[in-house]
Amino acid sequence: MRIYYHLSGYISHKKAGEAYKSCIRALPGHDYSLTDDPAEADLAILHDEPPVYAELLRRIPVLRRIPKVAYCVWETDILPEQYAQGLRLVDGVWTCSEFSRAALARQFPNTQVLPHVVARPRPDRAALAWAVERVGRVRGEQPHLFLSIVDTRNPRKNLKGLLAAFAAAFPCDAGNSCGPRKARLILKQYRHDLDLGAVPGVVCIPEYLTEERIAALHAVCDTYVSAHHAEAWGLPLSEAMSLGKRVIATGYSGNMQYMTAENSVPVPYTLVSVPPDMVEASPLFTTAMHWANIDGPCLAQAMRKAAARPPEPGFAERARASLQPFSREAVTLRLKELLDALPLASVAAGEKNGAIRNASAPA
């Protein structure tokens, strides 16, 4: 079977999609292969946001004649109609977590989970040296380094809540000395450079970073922290855990696919309606949807505890072990299972078999 893999250029989609493509290349035997020419393909995987599918099929008409699987994610309890319209154009839906599947399955019951590949990032010596210098860690001064990777334009990431919790956890005196034990919050920003230079204890990294330098930040920092409202998966969280790092994050949404109280620090939350600022930021969201508001005082307390003492013995090992089900080898086997289950002969013949066709989608 020849597979045409359409991959969005958005940073998180691209990273996950390239990993899936490597899984397809690693499949045993010659049953599956990738092709860059959709006219040669027996199957198309559309790894992109569903609202673009109609335009994609218009631009590449040959895709209309072959079976199509959508790979997409969603982060609230209600699927937007723009997503539903796009997903009615495909024959099957895959997503990364049970949380994302639950939202998609309300309208597309045959949605299947294909977890993200979580590969332990391995920085080289040059990247590590860069990271030590970039975060300002110097000999004789050992502040606890919290790392967070955020899209500063996206209210869903809740940077405002994270900054408030950090300030509450490590209040600064008139001399700008933060807390009983100094701590720094390392913010790797993308899409938009938000000037936080005046915020005590915060180090902003807005520039583009290679995967090696991202891995080096994970390695150099002590704890990964996220105050997100919702995630379909949370790749930086899972990568940090694969290194045995302590992760403090909202105990809600796709990150709970791998986070537990034994291998990380899930923080309590309250479910609330999606606020107007998110609706303004993206027309896909409505105030009828719900996501989590992290408990700010609990987050601040968790950060203080992390800075005060190292994790208990065995914590790092448990964190690393919990990501084993999402190794490249494990995800490759799951991908083969999903591909093997597609009744492509029936679909190609025009018989829209219910095992692949979403039962709720109109013909």
C-alpha positions in Angstrom: 0.0 0.0 0.0 1.3 3.4 -1.0 0.5 6.2 1.4 0.4 9.9 0.6 1.0 11.8 3.9 -0.2 15.4 3.8 1.4 17.2 6.7 0.6 20.7 8.1 3.5 23.1 8.6 2.3 24.0 12.1 5.1 23.3 14.6 3.4 20.6 16.7 1.7 18.9 13.8 4.9 18.8 11.8 6.9 17.3 14.7 4.3 14.6 15.4 3.7 13.9 11.7 7.4 13.5 10.9 7.6 10.9 13.7 4.6 9.0 12.2 6.2 9.1 8.8 9.3 7.5 10.2 7.1 4.8 11.8 5.7 4.0 8.4 9.1 3.8 6.9 10.1 1.4 9.7 7.1 -1.0 9.1 8.4 -4.5 8.4 8.2 -6.0 5.0 7.0 -4.1 1.9 3.3 -3.8 2.7 3.4 -0.1 3.3 5.4 2.7 1.8 5.2 6.5 1.4 4.8 8.4 -1.8 5.1 12.1 -2.5 2.7 11.7 -5.5 -0.9 11.5 -4.5 -1.7 10.0 -8.0 0.3 6.9 -7.0 -1.3 6.6 -3.6 -3.7 3.9 -2.3 -4.4 5.9 0.9 -4.0 9.5 2.0 -3.4 10.5 5.6 -4.4 14.2 6.1 -2.5 15.4 9.1 -3.9 18.9 9.3 -6.8 20.8 10.8 -10.1 19.7 9.2 -11.3 23.1 8.1 -8.6 23.0 5.3 -9.7 19.6 3.9 -12.2 21.0 1.4 -9.6 23.3 -0.1 -7.1 20.5 -0.1 -9.4 18.3 -2.1 -10.2 21.1 -4.5 -6.5 21.7 -5.0 -5.6 18.0 -5.3 -8.6 16.4 -7.0 -7.1 12.9 -7.1 -7.4 12.7 -3.3 -11.2 12.5 -3.8 -10.8 9.1 -5.5 -8.8 7.4 -2.8 -9.6 6.5 0.9 -8.6 9.2 3.3 -7.8 9.1 7.0 -7.8 12.4 9.0 -5.2 12.8 11.8 -6.4 15.7 13.9 -6.7 16.8 17.5 -9.1 18.9 19.6 -8.8 20.4 23.0 -12.3 21.0 24.4 -15.4 18.9 25.1 -17.4 20.1 22.1 -16.2 19.7 18.5 -16.6 22.9 16.4 -18.8 22.6 13.3 -15.9 23.7 11.1 -14.1 20.5 12.2 -17.2 18.4 11.6 -17.6 19.7 8.1 -14.1 18.8 7.2 -14.2 15.3 8.8 -17.3 14.4 6.7 -15.0 14.4 3.7 -12.8 11.5 5.0 -13.2 7.8 5.7 -11.7 7.6 9.1 -10.3 9.7 12.0 -7.2 9.2 14.1 -6.2 11.3 17.1 -3.5 11.3 19.8 -5.3 10.7 23.1 -8.4 9.4 24.7 -9.3 13.0 25.7 -9.2 14.2 22.1 -11.0 11.0 20.9 -13.9 11.7 23.3 -14.6 15.0 21.7 -14.3 13.7 18.1 -16.3 10.5 18.8 -19.4 12.5 19.7 -19.9 13.0 16.0 -17.5 10.4 14.6 -17.8 7.3 16.7 -15.1 5.3 14.9 -12.3 7.7 15.9 -9.2 5.7 16.8 -6.3 6.7 19.1 -2.8 6.8 17.7 -0.5 8.1 20.5 2.3 10.5 19.8 5.8 9.2 19.6 7.8 10.3 22.6 11.5 10.0 21.9 13.9 10.9 24.7 15.6 14.1 23.4 19.4 13.8 23.3 21.3 17.1 23.1 24.9 17.2 22.0 27.7 18.8 24.0 27.5 22.1 22.0 23.8 22.5 22.6 24.2 21.8 26.3 26.9 24.5 26.6 24.6 26.9 24.8 21.7 26.1 27.2 23.8 26.6 30.3 24.9 30.0 29.1 21.4 31.0 27.7 19.5 30.4 30.9 22.2 32.1 33.0 23.2 29.2 35.2 26.6 30.0 36.7 29.0 28.1 39.0 28.2 28.8 42.6 24.6 30.0 41.9 22.1 27.2 41.6 18.5 28.6 41.2 15.8 26.0 40.5 15.0 26.3 36.8 11.4 25.9 35.7 11.0 25.5 31.9 7.8 26.1 29.9 7.4 26.2 26.1 4.4 28.4 25.2 2.6 30.0 22.3 2.2 33.4 23.8 -0.6 34.3 21.4 -2.7 31.4 22.4 -4.9 32.0 25.6 -5.3 28.2 25.9 -1.7 27.9 27.1 -2.5 30.2 30.0 0.8 32.0 30.3 -0.9 34.7 32.4 -1.8 32.0 35.0 1.7 30.6 35.0 3.3 34.0 35.5 0.9 34.8 38.4 1.7 31.4 40.1 5.5 31.9 39.7 5.2 35.4 41.2 3.2 34.1 44.1 5.6 31.2 44.7 8.7 33.3 44.6 7.8 36.9 45.7 10.6 39.4 45.2 11.8 41.9 47.7 12.9 45.4 47.0 16.3 44.1 46.0 14.8 41.9 43.3 15.8 38.7 45.1 13.2 36.1 44.5 12.1 34.0 47.5 13.9 32.2 50.2 15.6 30.2 47.4 16.0 31.8 44.1 14.2 30.3 41.1 13.9 31.2 37.4 11.2 30.6 34.9 12.7 29.8 31.5 10.1 30.7 28.8 10.7 29.3 25.3 8.2 31.5 23.3 7.1 30.8 19.8 4.9 32.6 17.3 5.2 35.9 19.2 7.9 37.6 21.2 6.3 38.9 24.4 8.6 41.3 26.2 8.8 40.0 29.8 12.2 41.4 30.5 10.9 43.5 33.5 9.4 40.4 35.2 11.8 39.3 38.0 13.1 35.8 37.6 11.8 35.2 34.1 14.2 34.4 31.2 12.6 34.7 27.7 13.9 32.8 24.7 12.0 34.0 21.7 14.4 32.9 18.9 14.0 29.8 16.8 15.7 26.8 18.4 16.9 23.5 16.8 15.6 20.3 18.3 19.0 19.8 19.9 18.7 23.1 21.7 15.2 22.4 22.8 16.5 19.1 24.2 19.3 20.9 25.9 16.8 23.2 27.7 15.0 20.1 29.0 18.2 18.7 30.2 19.5 21.8 31.9 16.3 22.8 33.6 15.0 21.1 36.7 11.2 21.1 36.3 8.8 21.5 33.4 5.7 23.5 34.3 2.4 24.1 32.4 -0.7 26.0 33.5 -2.6 25.1 30.3 -6.4 25.1 30.1 -6.4 22.1 27.8 -4.0 20.0 25.7 -4.7 17.3 23.2 -1.4 15.7 24.3 1.3 18.1 25.4 4.5 17.1 23.6 6.9 19.2 25.8 5.5 17.7 29.0 5.9 14.1 27.7 9.4 14.8 26.5 10.4 16.2 29.9 9.1 13.1 31.6 11.0 10.9 29.2 14.1 12.5 30.6 13.0 11.7 34.2 12.2 15.4 34.9 9.5 16.4 37.3 6.5 17.8 35.4 4.0 20.1 37.1 0.9 20.7 35.0 -2.9 21.0 35.0 -4.3 17.6 35.8 -6.7 17.7 32.9 -7.0 16.8 29.2 -4.6 14.9 26.9 -1.6 15.0 29.2 -3.4 12.7 31.6 -2.8 10.0 29.0 0.6 9.6 30.6 0.6 11.7 33.8 -0.3 10.3 37.2 0.3 11.4 40.8 3.0 8.8 40.9 5.1 10.0 38.0 4.4 13.7 37.9 2.5 16.5 39.7 -1.0 17.0 38.3 -2.5 20.2 39.7 -6.2 20.5 40.6 -8.5 22.5 38.4 -12.1 23.7 37.9 -14.0 23.3 34.6 -15.2 26.6 33.2 -16.6 27.9 30.0 -14.1 28.9 27.4 -13.8 32.7 27.8 -14.4 35.4 25.2 -10.6 36.1 24.7 -10.2 32.6 23.3 -13.2 33.0 21.0 -11.6 36.2 19.7 -8.3 34.5 19.2 -9.8 31.6 17.2 -13.2 31.3 15.5 -13.1 27.5 16.2 -13.9 28.1 19.9 -17.2 29.1 21.5 -18.3 30.0 25.0 -20.4 26.8 25.0 -17.2 24.8 25.2 -15.4 24.0 28.5 -11.8 23.7 29.6 -9.9 23.8 32.9 -8.8 26.7 35.1 -5.8 25.5 37.1 -5.9 26.2 40.9 -3.3 29.0 41.1 -2.5 28.7 44.8 -2.0 24.9 44.3 0.3 25.5 41.4 2.3 28.0 43.3 2.6 25.6 46.2 3.8 22.8 43.9 6.4 25.1 42.4 7.7 26.1 45.9 7.9 22.4 46.9 9.8 21.6 43.7 12.4 24.3 44.4 12.7 23.3 48.0 13.6 19.7 47.6 14.4 17.1 44.9 11.9 14.4 43.9 11.8 11.3 46.0 13.9 8.3 45.1 12.5 6.4 42.1 10.5 9.4 40.8 12.6 9.9 37.7 12.5 6.2 36.9 8.7 6.1 37.2 8.5 9.1 34.9 10.7 7.6 32.2 8.9 4.2 32.5 5.5 5.7 32.0 6.5 6.9 28.5 7.6 3.5 27.3 4.1 2.7 25.8 4.8 5.7 23.5 8.2 4.7 22.2 8.8 4.7 18.5 8.6 0.9 18.4 5.3 0.8 20.3 3.7 3.5 18.2 4.9 1.8 15.0 3.0 -1.4 16.1 -0.1 0.6 16.8 0.1 2.3 13.5 0.4 -1.0 11.7 -2.6 -2.3 13.6 -4.7 0.7 12.4 -3.5 0.4 8.8 -4.2 -3.3 8.7 -7.7 -2.7 10.0 -8.6 -0.4 7.1 -10.9 -2.2 4.6 -9.2 -0.4 1.7 -10.3 -2.8 -1.0 -14.0 -2.1 -0.2 -13.5 1.6 0.0 -11.6 1.8 -3.3 -14.4 -0.2 -5.0 -16.9 2.4 -3.8 -18.3 0.3 -1.0 -18.2 2.6 2.0 -17.6 0.1 4.7 -18.8 1.2 8.1 -15.6 0.0 9.7 -13.8 2.9 8.1 -16.5 5.3 7.2 -17.7 7.5 10.1 -21.2 6.2 10.8 -22.5 9.6 11.7 -21.2 11.3 8.6 -23.7 11.9 5.8 -23.0 10.1 2.6 
